[in-house]
Each structure stands twice: as C-alpha cells, then as structure tokens.
Amino acid sequence: MKTVSFKYIPVLFILLVAIACSTEKAGFANKRYHATTTKYNVLYNGTVAYDRGVMELKKKYVDDFSNLITVEPAQKDEKALIITGSAEKNPHFQRAEDKAVKAAQKHSINVAGKEHNPQMDEAYMLLGKARYQDLRFVPAVEAFNYIILKYPDSDLFYDALVWKEKTNLKLEYYGLAIQNIKKIFRDSEAALKNQTKADAYATLAQGYIHLEHLDSAKIPLQQAIDLTSDTDEKARYTYILGQLNSKTGQKSDAVKNFQDVIDYNRRISRALVINAHAEKFANQDIATVDTTAFVRQYLSLLNDRENRAYSDIIFHQLGVMHEAYDLKDKAIKDYNMSLKVGKANEYVKVSNYNKLANIYYQKKQFETAGKYYDSTMVYMNPMSREYVQVKRKRNNLVDIVRYEQIARKNDSILNLVGKDDTQRKQEIEKLIEKLKADDAKAQQVASQQANPQMPGMTPSTGTSSNFYFYNTNTVQQGKNEFNKKWGNRQLTDNWRWSSVASSSGPTIAANTQQNEGQTAAGTPTEENPNDPAVARYNVDFYLKQIPTDQTELTNLKTERDNAYYQLGLLYSDRLEEYEVAAGKLEHLLSINPEVGLIEPAKYHLYKIYLKIDPTKAQAMLEDLKTNHPNSRYTQVAMNPNAVISTDGSPVDDYNKIYRLYANGAFYETLQELDTKIPTVIGDGIISKYELLKAMTIGKLRGLTNYREALEYVALTYPTTKEGKEAERIIAKDLPKLQGLSFKRDLSKNIKMVYAVPYPLTEEGSALKLKLEQYANDRRHTGLIFSADMYNDNTIFFVLHGVKSGNIAKSAQMYLELESDYNIKQNPVLISTDDYGVVLIKKNWEEYIKDAGK
C-alpha cells in the first residue's frame, strides 16, 4: 500500500507546480512561486547584467574635461558611434532589458486589474533604467510612467519619478524636468530617501547647466554632494561644482573644490584627480604659484606608474604653466610630449595643437601655425563654434603661407642668378652641408622613436630576452644591412633572381656599386649621379637647375613681386600685423618692382604708416603727391572722403566684370577677377568681387570647387551681405543641386549640343557662325542658338527648341549634307533638364558615356 502511495507523490508534485505556474490565478502558491522565480532568477540575472553594463560604461567613458562634464557618464549616441567608428553599444543593457521584459511577460499576475506579483515594480524599474542607458529614452519614459501609474505605493515610486525627469533631460525637455523635480521636493521631500534626493538634486543641477543657469546649478549640486553616499558621485559632483565656480569667477572656491577632489586620491578615478590638479592650477593666481614646487609635484605625478595613462594631461599642464610664464620653447616641448604620449584624450590633443598653433602664430611663424591649425581641426566637431573659429584662422593663413613660399623660393633662385659661378657654388655647398646635418638629425630622431622612452620610466636595456625580434635596435640594424646589400626587394618567390630584382628595385650589382660609392661615414659620393641620394648632395645637380632664359626669369620676378605685395595687404587687412605688413611692402619697393605695383604699394604703405608711424605716413603722402600726382591712389590719400570719378574705380570695374558674367563669358570673367581682386584688397567692395568669383567658379568648375569658394567667402567676410549670402547658398541651395540626377528623357524639349575646345580655333569660330545662321533662318520654328561655357577648356554650341528626336536627326543630316553648312561633327542630344544637370555638376563625360550604350 505504501509503495502505491509513493508512486503518486511525483505526480502530485508536478500537478502542484503546474498549478503554481499559472499567472491567471492569485493563489498563495502562485504568488510565492512567481515572486521567488522573478526575484532570484530573472531579475537577478537582469540586475547583474545591468550592473556589469554600468561598470563597463564607467570604465570606458572618457570625459571631455575641456567643457563642463555631465553628472553621469553615458554611452555615445548612434551618430557619434558612426563618426568615431567605435564598437556597438553596450550589450549588457540589452540583456538587462530582455530579462525585465521576460519577467513582465512570464511572471506578471494581473487579476481583476490588480498586480499580485510584488516584484513587478522592480522589473519595470530595471526595464526603464536599461532603456535609459541604451539611449532609448521614449520607451524608458513609458516604463517609468507604468510604475508611477500602477504602483503608487511602491518603494520605487519616487525613484521612478526622478528617473523619469533624468530621461526628460536626455530628451532636452530641460524646463519641464526642472519644474517636475521642484514639484517632487515641494510635495514629497520628506518621503524621499537620501540617495534618491541626491539623484534628484544632481538632475536639477544638470538641468540648470543645460540652460546655462550656472549660478542656479551650484546649490542643488552642493546638496547632492552632501546627500550621496557614493564616493565616485561625491567626487564627480565636487569637480563639476569647481568647474561652475571657475566659470562664474569664484576662483578661490573653485581651487578649494578641486583640492577636495585631489584629496580623494586613489578612492576615485585617476582621470578626475589628474584633471583636478590641472584645474586647480588654472584657477590660481599665477603670481602666487611656487613654480619650483609645481614642477616638482608634476614630475612626481609623471613618475607614478598609476598616472601613466594620463601623462598627456600632465605634460599639457606643464606646458600651460611654462606658457603662462612666457617660456614658449619649454611650452612647445611639453605640448609635443603630450601629443607623443597621448592616446584617447582627444580634447587634450585639440588643446595641444591649438596652443602650439597659437604660439607659432604669435612668433610670426605662420606656415607652421597653419599646419597645427590643420591638426586641430581634425579632432574637432565640424559643427562647433570653436571649429569655425579655428577654420577662419586657418583660412586667413592659407594665402599667406602660399605667398611666403613663392617669395622665399623665387628670392632664392633670383639671388643665385645674380651671383657669379664661384659664389653660386659656395651657396650651394652651404645648402648641402645643411641638408646633411638635417638628414643626420632626422635619422637620429627615427632611431630614438624606434625605442621610445617616457620620463619616469626605466629605459629598456634589451636584456629581458635574447630573441632577435624583441630588440628594436637590432631589427632596424638588420633592415638597413639588408637594404644596403639587396636594395628594395618585394616579398615574392625567388626574390634573389635578377629578373625579379629588375622589376622591383635596384639589382645586386647596382646596390653594390652604390655601396662602394659611399664613404665610411655612409655619405654618398658623386660616382652614380643618377641616384637621387647622390644628386641630393651634388653641386652640379643644383647648378644645372638655375634658369637662364630671360622670359622665365621675368616671370619669376613678376611672381615674386606680386607675392610681396599680396603679403603686405594680407598681413595688414587679415591679421592686423602692421609692422610685418610694412616690412613686406618696404622690401617690395626696394627691389625695383613691376611698375603697376608701385602706386598701390605706396598707398597701402601710407595707410599702414597712419596706424604705426604718422611721420612716415606724411613722408609717403609727399612721395605720392610728387611722383604720382594723377594717380587715383594719391587722390584717395589726399582726401579719403572725396567722390572720385567712377571711370576706372573698383565699382566701375566690378560692373564691367559683372556684365561679362551676365553674358556668359565665364572664362574671361574669371581672368578679370584674378587680375582685379589683388588691387582692391582692403576696399569694402572686395567681398562683392570674391562672391562673384565664387559664382563664376561654380559655373566653370562644378559643385566641389563652388563649395570651397563659397566657404572661403563665408569665413573671410562673415559680417558682410556677401558672406551671409554664401552661407545661405551652402546651407540651402547646394544640397538641392547635389541631389540632381539625369532623367534621360528625349521625348520633348531636346537640345543639340556641339562640344568645342576653348579658346576657339578658326574651325570652332566657323562652326559657331554656321550654327548661328542655321538658327536665325529657322527662328520662326522656335529654334535658338547659344554658346555656353562648360569649363575652362570647353564651350558648348547649343541649338535649343528641337521638338523631337526625329527632327534632331533630320537637322543633323541637313547640316552635314547641305553645302552651306557641311558640319561633320555629330551633336549630342540631351533634354533641357539633363542639360541643366551637366552645366551644374560638370558630368558631361558621364552623360555621353551612358548615352552611347
């Protein structure tokens, strides 16, 4: 009998479990089973995944300490992930969301509109937080709203209210979030737990920061610091409070805040500590800083292995200190070291490059400054205001760098031309010695970079392993020996064979001869003059390149003179470097410049002297009155407010050039603009000339060059009407033009296009006359002839108003066979819409290629 009873026990157990698994009844067993399963299985795994996601996020997150940091780290949004090429978003939050959804779907006991599983509020809270961290804010609000509506008695009710407002901040409902949090404190502050209060105050502070109400953000942030029990949060909030005090001018309070962060030391993120050191220095009075103690402290930070990942910040701050004391050379070394050791901190790279650019700018080394501005822009957000400011500086230097290079190169050549053979040889020998010294220095730097060493690190002795490839110096030495013996061989089968060597690099014999032609110091001799390495150190190689043709020498001088003139105007008008500008124009006048540059150079020099030396200005005015009494420049200098005859004035010249543009003579328009623009730099009308040039470039060279020209106008003349018009075209018109495409519909509105080289030959001119005659004879049919510039080298002769393809073919045959015309060239048929696309996008070759298929 007992045996029979025991047989039914498993059946009864299975039956009880099946009954307990049901979510349609609210019995004791059902509630206990689902509450226990939810808490210790599904929600446990979801909570673990969520905590792992948060820990991973904090570990990988890199704050932008150049701006106010946020009260909490967050994942990059999808756009940022695409731009930076980072990995996908954190998968742990997706797993946490899946577990929360499973808990709600499988274990909710909702009977008669009432929830009987006490873990459901936890499930929805986890669901909302996981969605929030996964940047899915609207679904997150839905989860928090569910708790607020369904579980008003839950211990998570106020947490859900606060998290909802955190989500509203992410949705940029700043005013709404601030209003709702104030309401929470007004109605229920006593019911809030301390940590919930801390989160609410931090969220309120973040809302004020978003609205740039920095003073209003300080009080709730201080309350959050006092209430939170999390050390990381307390340090982070303190750092933000220091930033707020710094931005609102309360430097002493900021220094105290940053010192509080430093005092946390190893209990918080090293990034926060190191940046707190930097901010503390930045907010101190430079006169009160003990530089010796400062350097000693920062060297101590460098020598601490824990700070190795933040050595770029430390070097950067040393550079800031040295720059503050006007020790520019030391600052340059520190910024370069920061760049050398830096990795992921892009905001530090931006600051390093920008500071280096500014230093070289102040030192008048504009070419080097331009390169650093280029590097700065690489790491900046193209949509930011700072990017536009740096780009404007860089664009101001583009022409200066170009003209400086022209002046330097042409001066060097003309200087050699003016010397005898002995002097030339001496100059070139000096150049070669400098090249050898530079090459030796570059080789030394390369060998040092092969085995880099950071300050504070023990240099590697190479004794840790005897394996050949673990020693970088030995590897580099082996590569050099191989190249000496075998040359530049590709990694292929039978690489020693001479047939392979002849196709991939120097042969063994050639390399042997080259090696024999080198001295013991490794310096190439003149035994193989065809070798570029030998020619580099060969005097005759340079002597042969000195020009002797008089036309070429005249062109070099003209180009050099114009470069100095342009530099004088650019330094004066764009950079307001009046001393430098005066030096360039003075030098121009001293080297017997082109006649056409003398009057404008003296006039602009007069204007510059008015700002820096009135005595010289008066002398230059007398020079203009004596030597150039009838010059327009003299008239303006004597009476700037005088109304000068419009004949030959910039306005009159502009109107004449614009008429060329309106008549479709784009090639001639561009030539005239290139000639006239240098003569009106400094005049108010220059922006009109530049915009017309941009429009002409668009007509001749397509959308890419059009955009570049418009950007130059918008950045160089941002406050003028023309600059604003250029911005409007870039923002509104260009995207529409870029989206144009061929329709290839030849059913109506057809044009017959003859592409002809430009400038016109006799054959091209004859073709034009014949087509004009043909169109005039058939004007009653609606046929019209036009000559449209396509680009600098091509012009289109077009017959408009052809009704159909058959009519076009008949016209083509008639033009070919009729003796009055005898036109053998075949026209291309194109619709009106597609012809517009061709003129705008300059894709004629694409059209005729596809048309021939």
MIRO-531798 format. One record per residue (C-alpha): residue in one letter; x, y, z. Coordinates in steps of 0.02 Angstrom, whole numbers, padded with zeros to 5 digits, always signed. Layout:
N
AXYZ ...
//
This chain:
853
M+00000+00000+00000 K+00144+00118+00043 T+00226+00076-00121 V+00069+00126-00215 S+00058+00291-00116 F+00239+00337-00156 K+00205+00313-00340 Y+00081+00458-00338 I+00195+00583-00247 P+00290+00640-00407 V+00125+00657-00498 L+00054+00765-00358 F+00214+00871-00356 I+00206+00901-00543 L+00022+00946-00527 L+00057+01072-00388 V+00198+01152-00490 A+00086+01164-00642 I-00048+01248-00538 A+00080+01368-00461 C+00149+01413-00633 S-00017+01485-00686 T-00024+01677-00694 E-00214+01679-00711 K-00246+01646-00526 A-00188+01744-00374 G-00172+01599-00253 F-00040+01591-00118 A+00064+01463-00213 N+00051+01561-00374 K+00108+01723-00293 R+00252+01643-00196 Y+00314+01543-00344 H+00316+01687-00468 A+00384+01813-00343 T+00527+01696-00297 T+00565+01650-00478 T+00560+01831-00531 K+00673+01892-00392 Y+00804+01756-00385 N+00810+01704-00566 V+00753+01825-00700 L+00777+01991-00610 Y+00938+01932-00528 N+01016+01895-00697 G+00948+02057-00769 T+01015+02160-00623 V+01186+02078-00638 A+01190+02119-00825 Y+01137+02298-00790 D+01271+02321-00655 R+01403+02249-00773 G+01347+02371-00907 V+01361+02519-00789 M+01533+02464-00730 E+01593+02441-00908 L+01521+02610-00958 K+01612+02698-00816 K+01773+02608-00859 K+01769+02653-01045 Y+01691+02825-01033 V+01809+02970-01070 D+01751+03139-01007 D+01781+03297-01107 F+01863+03396-00969 S+01881+03547-01083 N+01695+03577-01054 L+01580+03554-00906 I+01570+03367-00877 T+01399+03287-00851 V+01336+03224-00683 E+01340+03046-00751 P+01431+02956-00892 A+01328+02899-01041 Q+01353+02797-01198 K+01387+02886-01361 D+01234+02903-01469 E+01221+02812-01634 K+01281+02962-01736 A+01436+02976-01629 L+01468+02790-01648 I+01462+02808-01837 I+01577+02960-01838 T+01708+02887-01720 G+01698+02710-01785 S+01679+02643-01608 A+01610+02473-01566 E+01424+02441-01545 K+01331+02499-01392 N+01347+02406-01228 P+01263+02234-01247 H+01236+02212-01060 F+01095+02339-01059 Q+01004+02244-01197 R+01018+02085-01095 A+00951+02175-00941 E+00804+02239-01042 D+00768+02063-01109 K+00764+01994-00931 A+00649+02134-00872 V+00531+02103-01018 K+00533+01917-00981 A+00489+01950-00800 A+00342+02059-00851 Q+00279+01939-00984 K+00303+01772-00895 H+00277+01813-00712 S+00151+01955-00701 I-00006+01902-00605 N-00131+02034-00655 V-00302+01977-00594 A-00452+02093-00596 G-00341+02242-00636 K-00228+02215-00487 E-00047+02155-00490 H-00013+02015-00365 N+00173+01988-00400 P+00266+02109-00285 Q+00421+02103-00398 M+00339+02184-00549 D+00387+02360-00497 E+00568+02302-00489 A+00550+02227-00663 Y+00482+02388-00739 M+00614+02491-00648 L+00750+02382-00722 L+00666+02395-00892 G+00664+02586-00886 K+00843+02601-00824 A+00909+02479-00956 R+00821+02575-01094 Y+00887+02739-01023 Q+01066+02677-01025 D+01039+02608-01201 L+00988+02785-01257 R+00809+02733-01296 F+00729+02871-01197 V+00548+02871-01255 P+00523+02686-01212 A+00612+02719-01047 V+00486+02854-01003 E+00347+02730-01039 A+00421+02606-00914 F+00439+02738-00778 N+00263+02802-00811 Y+00196+02625-00788 I+00270+02618-00612 I+00203+02791-00571 L+00027+02746-00629 K+00014+02565-00572 Y+00119+02561-00414 P+00092+02723-00315 D+00127+02630-00151 S+00290+02552-00212 D+00454+02595-00126 L+00519+02632-00301 F+00385+02761-00338 Y+00496+02913-00304 D+00645+02832-00389 A+00536+02813-00544 L+00487+02997-00534 V+00669+03052-00527 W+00724+02934-00666 K+00583+02999-00775 E+00650+03176-00756 K+00827+03117-00793 T+00756+03046-00954 N+00666+03209-00992 L+00836+03295-00983 K+00903+03175-01112 L+00753+03217-01221 E+00802+03401-01199 Y+00644+03447-01102 Y+00750+03547-00982 G+00619+03666-00918 L+00492+03526-00891 A+00618+03419-00796 I+00665+03564-00681 Q+00482+03605-00648 N+00437+03425-00607 I+00585+03398-00490 K+00541+03557-00395 K+00365+03489-00378 I+00432+03324-00309 F+00530+03418-00174 R+00383+03531-00137 D+00257+03389-00116 S+00358+03240-00053 E+00533+03288+00004 A+00511+03204+00174 A+00466+03039+00090 L+00624+03033-00016 K+00773+02926+00033 N+00940+03016+00043 Q+01010+02935-00114 T+00850+02974-00210 K+00863+03154-00151 A+01045+03160-00208 D+00997+03096-00380 A+00856+03222-00391 Y+00967+03369-00342 A+01102+03313-00466 T+00971+03302-00603 L+00907+03475-00558 A+01085+03544-00567 Q+01111+03462-00737 G+00951+03543-00800 Y+01013+03715-00747 I+01181+03681-00830 H+01094+03636-00993 L+01002+03803-00984 E+01168+03889-00941 H+01100+03949-00773 L+01265+03908-00690 D+01236+04003-00527 S+01069+03913-00503 A+01155+03744-00526 K+01276+03767-00380 I+01154+03750-00234 P+01070+03586-00289 L+01240+03515-00335 Q+01308+03553-00161 Q+01156+03469-00085 A+01185+03317-00195 I+01365+03310-00131 D+01305+03314+00049 L+01172+03179+00024 T+01252+03048-00087 S+01341+02901-00008 D+01433+02852-00168 T+01614+02912-00163 D+01630+02919-00353 E+01473+03025-00366 K+01528+03139-00225 A+01697+03170-00310 R+01616+03195-00480 Y+01490+03320-00413 T+01629+03413-00322 Y+01729+03425-00482 I+01579+03496-00576 L+01550+03620-00434 G+01730+03675-00455 Q+01702+03699-00641 L+01546+03802-00605 N+01637+03912-00480 S+01778+03935-00606 K+01659+03988-00745 T+01565+04109-00631 G+01726+04193-00573 Q+01736+04120-00398 K+01914+04059-00418 S+01956+04032-00234 D+01803+03921-00210 A+01849+03827-00369 V+02026+03795-00304 K+01952+03726-00142 N+01833+03612-00239 F+01972+03542-00346 Q+02082+03516-00194 D+01939+03416-00115 V+01939+03306-00270 I+02128+03284-00261 D+02112+03232-00079 Y+02007+03081-00129 N+02166+03017-00211 R+02154+02831-00252 R+01974+02811-00199 I+01914+02885-00363 S+01957+02888-00548 R+02135+02944-00585 A+02069+03047-00730 L+01969+03152-00609 V+02118+03176-00493 I+02241+03224-00630 N+02119+03346-00711 A+02082+03419-00539 H+02269+03459-00524 A+02260+03546-00692 E+02103+03645-00649 K+02173+03694-00480 F+02325+03773-00565 A+02217+03857-00697 N+02113+03944-00563 Q+02258+04001-00455 D+02334+04174-00466 I+02489+04145-00571 A+02588+04267-00463 T+02559+04160-00307 V+02610+03993-00385 D+02775+03921-00325 T+02842+03861-00492 T+02977+03752-00414 A+02850+03661-00306 F+02731+03650-00454 V+02860+03568-00568 R+02917+03451-00427 Q+02737+03398-00396 Y+02702+03366-00581 L+02863+03269-00605 S+02812+03164-00456 L+02645+03131-00543 L+02739+03081-00701 N+02848+02958-00606 D+02694+02873-00529 R+02654+02720-00635 E+02469+02740-00596 N+02468+02903-00692 R+02550+02835-00849 A+02384+02835-00943 Y+02363+03020-00902 S+02540+03080-00940 D+02471+03179-01088 I+02369+03285-00967 I+02518+03309-00852 F+02633+03363-00994 H+02497+03476-01059 Q+02479+03562-00892 L+02668+03586-00880 G+02656+03670-01050 V+02517+03784-00988 M+02623+03834-00839 H+02776+03870-00947 E+02671+03967-01072 A+02597+04070-00930 Y+02773+04122-00881 D+02815+04160-01064 L+02934+04012-01078 K+02874+03973-01253 D+03011+03850-01302 K+02983+03743-01147 A+02795+03751-01176 I+02819+03689-01354 K+02920+03539-01292 D+02788+03499-01161 Y+02643+03508-01284 N+02736+03398-01407 M+02773+03271-01271 S+02588+03273-01226 L+02546+03234-01407 K+02678+03098-01414 V+02615+03002-01263 G+02429+03043-01285 K+02306+02912-01345 A+02119+02928-01319 N+02101+03103-01244 E+02050+03198-01399 Y+02007+03356-01303 V+02189+03361-01242 K+02250+03338-01422 V+02139+03480-01479 S+02206+03593-01342 N+02388+03543-01378 Y+02376+03575-01564 N+02281+03737-01539 K+02404+03804-01411 L+02552+03757-01522 A+02468+03843-01669 N+02439+04000-01565 I+02619+04003-01503 Y+02688+03991-01680 Y+02560+04120-01735 Q+02625+04240-01602 K+02803+04203-01657 K+02753+04254-01835 Q+02790+04078-01899 F+02627+04071-01993 E+02668+03921-02103 T+02699+03811-01951 A+02547+03885-01863 G+02439+03838-02013 K+02495+03656-02002 Y+02449+03648-01819 Y+02280+03728-01853 D+02252+03591-01982 S+02288+03459-01850 T+02174+03548-01726 M+02027+03540-01845 V+02048+03352-01870 Y+01995+03317-01690 M+01858+03449-01676 N+01672+03438-01706 P+01642+03521-01875 M+01477+03589-01812 S+01551+03678-01660 R+01583+03864-01645 E+01764+03830-01598 Y+01791+03734-01760 V+01727+03881-01862 Q+01844+04000-01768 V+01996+03889-01798 K+01948+03863-01980 R+01935+04051-02003 K+02110+04072-01932 R+02174+03933-02044 N+02093+04008-02198 N+02172+04175-02158 L+02341+04090-02164 V+02316+03990-02324 D+02359+04133-02441 I+02496+04198-02327 V+02582+04029-02323 R+02568+04013-02513 Y+02639+04185-02548 E+02777+04165-02418 Q+02832+04005-02505 I+02828+04090-02676 A+02928+04240-02612 R+03056+04130-02524 K+03080+04012-02671 N+03090+04147-02805 D+03204+04255-02698 S+03321+04108-02678 I+03326+04074-02865 L+03347+04256-02915 N+03482+04276-02783 L+03581+04135-02863 V+03552+04205-03036 G+03631+04368-02982 K+03793+04285-02921 D+03945+04226-03017 D+03991+04041-03031 T+04105+04041-02879 Q+03976+04123-02767 R+03841+04005-02830 K+03948+03854-02789 Q+03983+03920-02614 E+03798+03950-02581 I+03752+03775-02641 E+03889+03694-02537 K+03818+03781-02383 L+03646+03713-02430 I+03715+03536-02449 E+03800+03544-02280 K+03636+03596-02202 L+03546+03453-02291 K+03672+03328-02224 A+03652+03395-02048 D+03462+03388-02062 D+03466+03211-02131 A+03581+03153-01990 K+03467+03232-01862 A+03313+03152-01941 Q+03398+02982-01939 Q+03442+03004-01756 V+03263+03052-01714 A+03198+02900-01810 S+03312+02783-01713 Q+03256+02860-01549 Q+03073+02840-01597 A+03106+02657-01633 N+03139+02635-01447 P+03039+02773-01360 Q+03060+02812-01177 M+02945+02914-01068 P+03004+03019-00922 G+02984+02923-00763 M+03008+02754-00849 T+03160+02644-00837 P+03245+02630-01006 S+03241+02460-01086 T+03412+02375-01091 G+03358+02239-01210 T+03419+02104-01092 S+03249+02036-01048 S+03257+01921-01199 N+03392+01867-01321 F+03266+01839-01461 Y+03316+01944-01612 F+03145+02021-01649 Y+03120+02078-01469 N+03260+02206-01489 T+03200+02350-01599 N+03375+02420-01624 T+03439+02254-01688 V+03290+02236-01803 Q+03318+02410-01876 Q+03503+02375-01900 G+03461+02214-01991 K+03340+02305-02107 N+03472+02434-02150 E+03601+02300-02188 F+03478+02207-02299 N+03435+02365-02397 K+03619+02403-02423 K+03653+02231-02493 W+03494+02188-02586 G+03401+02351-02613 N+03212+02368-02604 R+03153+02190-02640 Q+02971+02139-02637 L+02918+01989-02534 T+02894+01864-02677 D+02957+01692-02726 N+03135+01687-02796 W+03166+01863-02733 R+03354+01844-02763 W+03337+01822-02951 S+03396+01968-03054 S+03238+01967-03160 V+03135+01994-03004 A+03256+02125-02940 S+03250+02225-03101 S+03061+02243-03088 S+03052+02282-02903 G+03207+02382-02862 P+03394+02403-02888 T+03493+02249-02938 I+03628+02174-02831 A+03761+02247-02943 A+03684+02419-02938 N+03672+02414-02750 T+03850+02350-02737 Q+03909+02496-02842 Q+03807+02614-02737 N+03881+02544-02577 E+04057+02557-02646 G+04020+02737-02692 Q+03987+02781-02511 T+04114+02841-02387 A+04148+02762-02220 A+04028+02885-02141 G+03891+02825-02259 T+03885+02986-02360 P+03851+02957-02546 T+03981+03018-02670 E+03960+03077-02849 E+04001+02908-02928 N+03820+02874-02976 P+03741+03043-03021 N+03575+02963-03070 D+03545+02904-02893 P+03429+03031-02806 A+03526+03008-02644 V+03687+03056-02733 A+03607+03201-02829 R+03543+03272-02666 Y+03723+03308-02614 N+03789+03351-02789 V+03832+03534-02825 D+03812+03512-03013 F+03636+03445-02987 Y+03583+03614-02920 L+03688+03720-03038 K+03603+03641-03189 Q+03431+03692-03122 I+03469+03878-03111 P+03364+03959-03250 T+03447+04062-03386 D+03302+04100-03503 Q+03257+04285-03489 T+03069+04255-03506 E+03073+04129-03363 L+03174+04250-03255 T+03050+04390-03291 N+02905+04277-03240 L+02995+04231-03080 K+03021+04414-03036 T+02842+04461-03077 E+02778+04317-02969 R+02896+04366-02828 D+02845+04550-02833 N+02660+04507-02830 A+02689+04388-02683 Y+02768+04527-02579 Y+02627+04645-02624 Q+02495+04518-02576 L+02586+04480-02413 G+02586+04664-02367 L+02398+04675-02392 L+02360+04509-02308 Y+02463+04546-02152 S+02381+04715-02138 D+02199+04677-02177 R+02177+04499-02116 L+02298+04483-01972 E+02321+04666-01924 E+02508+04635-01912 Y+02553+04810-01967 E+02739+04804-01933 V+02758+04644-02033 A+02648+04714-02173 A+02751+04873-02182 G+02911+04770-02193 K+02845+04670-02340 L+02790+04824-02438 E+02952+04917-02398 H+03051+04769-02461 L+02944+04764-02619 L+02981+04947-02657 S+03167+04916-02629 I+03184+04780-02762 N+03128+04881-02914 P+02954+04803-02929 E+02836+04798-03077 V+02775+04972-03122 G+02593+04926-03091 L+02630+04883-02910 I+02722+05042-02860 E+02570+05157-02837 P+02459+05034-02742 A+02607+04978-02634 K+02645+05157-02584 Y+02461+05192-02550 H+02438+05042-02437 L+02604+05078-02352 Y+02539+05254-02319 K+02381+05182-02239 I+02486+05065-02130 Y+02602+05207-02076 L+02449+05306-02018 K+02425+05170-01887 I+02605+05144-01832 D+02710+05296-01881 P+02625+05460-01931 T+02792+05539-01979 K+02824+05406-02109 A+02644+05421-02166 Q+02669+05606-02203 A+02829+05569-02297 M+02743+05436-02402 L+02600+05556-02441 E+02725+05683-02505 D+02804+05548-02610 L+02635+05507-02688 K+02597+05690-02725 T+02768+05719-02801 N+02792+05561-02904 H+02612+05508-02939 P+02505+05666-02938 N+02371+05600-03056 S+02353+05430-02976 R+02185+05376-02905 Y+02279+05316-02751 T+02351+05491-02725 Q+02177+05568-02737 V+02109+05448-02605 A+02260+05476-02492 M+02240+05665-02501 N+02052+05663-02475 P+01980+05495-02420 N+01802+05564-02424 A+01817+05634-02600 V+01700+05568-02733 I+01818+05501-02864 S+01767+05481-03044 T+01686+05312-03071 D+01792+05288-03226 G+01917+05154-03175 S+01852+05143-02996 P+01827+04973-02911 V+01638+04994-02928 D+01650+05030-03114 D+01770+04885-03138 Y+01652+04771-03043 N+01505+04822-03153 K+01605+04788-03311 I+01658+04617-03249 Y+01481+04575-03194 R+01419+04615-03370 L+01542+04487-03435 Y+01472+04362-03310 A+01292+04401-03357 N+01333+04374-03541 G+01402+04200-03504 A+01586+04242-03532 F+01638+04148-03377 Y+01815+04112-03432 E+01850+04296-03465 T+01759+04343-03304 L+01874+04233-03200 Q+02028+04304-03285 E+01972+04482-03250 L+01932+04440-03068 D+02102+04361-03039 T+02181+04521-03106 K+02071+04646-03012 I+02050+04566-02841 P+02231+04596-02785 T+02208+04782-02821 V+02051+04803-02712 I+02105+04707-02556 G+02065+04823-02412 D+01920+04907-02501 G+01743+04874-02443 I+01694+04805-02612 I+01815+04658-02602 S+01679+04541-02537 K+01573+04575-02693 Y+01720+04529-02803 E+01751+04370-02705 L+01569+04314-02712 L+01564+04346-02900 K+01722+04243-02915 A+01641+04101-02818 M+01488+04107-02932 T+01600+04104-03086 I+01698+03956-03018 G+01534+03865-02993 K+01489+03896-03175 L+01657+03834-03238 R+01718+03701-03118 G+01572+03615-03034 L+01499+03595-02861 T+01654+03542-02765 N+01754+03696-02813 Y+01597+03801-02795 R+01576+03746-02614 E+01759+03782-02574 A+01748+03956-02649 L+01586+03993-02556 E+01659+03931-02392 Y+01806+04049-02417 V+01687+04197-02440 A+01579+04146-02291 L+01728+04126-02175 T+01830+04275-02234 Y+01688+04402-02242 P+01560+04334-02117 T+01483+04502-02072 T+01454+04563-02250 K+01299+04537-02354 E+01401+04431-02475 G+01467+04321-02335 K+01292+04288-02271 E+01231+04251-02447 A+01372+04125-02466 E+01317+04041-02304 R+01138+04033-02367 I+01190+03953-02531 I+01295+03823-02440 A+01156+03780-02319 K+01005+03782-02436 D+01050+03781-02620 L+01199+03665-02630 P+01110+03512-02554 K+00973+03529-02685 L+01099+03546-02826 Q+01198+03397-02762 G+01041+03290-02773 L+01011+03322-02958 S+01023+03171-03074 F+00994+03126-03257 K+00817+03085-03314 R+00869+03036-03492 D+00700+03079-03566 L+00719+03130-03750 S+00534+03135-03787 K+00524+03325-03781 N+00624+03486-03755 I+00781+03421-03841 K+00943+03515-03866 M+01079+03479-03994 V+01248+03507-03911 Y+01416+03528-04000 A+01564+03522-03879 V+01707+03631-03943 P+01881+03668-03868 Y+01905+03841-03793 P+01982+03965-03833 L+01906+03947-04005 T+02009+03896-04155 E+01966+03950-04332 E+01869+03789-04352 G+01772+03822-04192 S+01731+04000-04244 A+01670+03939-04413 L+01558+03810-04330 K+01484+03946-04219 L+01442+04056-04370 K+01360+03913-04463 L+01251+03862-04316 E+01201+04043-04284 Q+01149+04060-04466 Y+01051+03897-04459 A+00958+03952-04303 N+00920+04126-04371 D+00848+04052-04531 R+00728+03945-04428 R+00687+04066-04289 H+00503+04055-04336 T+00506+03872-04280 G+00568+03918-04107 L+00748+03866-04139 I+00876+03966-04039 F+01067+03960-04036 S+01176+03990-03882 A+01360+03974-03837 D+01378+03910-03656 M+01542+03893-03563 Y+01561+03718-03491 N+01731+03734-03409 D+01898+03822-03434 N+01936+03720-03590 T+01766+03680-03668 I+01620+03780-03737 F+01451+03711-03792 F+01367+03771-03952 V+01183+03729-03923 L+01029+03727-04033 H+00877+03745-03919 G+00694+03711-03956 V+00708+03547-04054 K+00537+03465-04042 S+00584+03281-04054 G+00723+03157-04085 N+00671+03130-04266 I+00680+03316-04302 A+00852+03321-04221 K+00914+03180-04333 S+00844+03267-04488 A+00929+03429-04437 Q+01093+03338-04410 M+01085+03259-04583 Y+01041+03426-04663 L+01186+03515-04577 E+01304+03378-04634 L+01248+03366-04817 E+01199+03545-04858 S+01347+03632-04942 D+01314+03795-04849 Y+01349+03707-04683 N+01445+03545-04712 I+01457+03512-04524 K+01535+03341-04497 Q+01535+03344-04307 N+01394+03243-04230 P+01294+03333-04096 V+01241+03253-03933 L+01053+03253-03899 I+01004+03299-03722 S+00846+03356-03634 T+00829+03526-03554 D+00829+03452-03378 D+00983+03345-03409 Y+01075+03490-03490 G+01050+03590-03331 V+01123+03445-03230 V+01275+03439-03344 L+01310+03625-03326 I+01291+03619-03137 K+01381+03456-03094 K+01508+03455-03238 N+01473+03273-03281 W+01468+03285-03471 E+01582+03134-03492 E+01466+03029-03385 Y+01316+03080-03490 I+01394+03045-03660 K+01467+02880-03597 D+01297+02816-03543 A+01212+02892-03696 G+01324+02787-03808 K+01270+02623-03729 
//
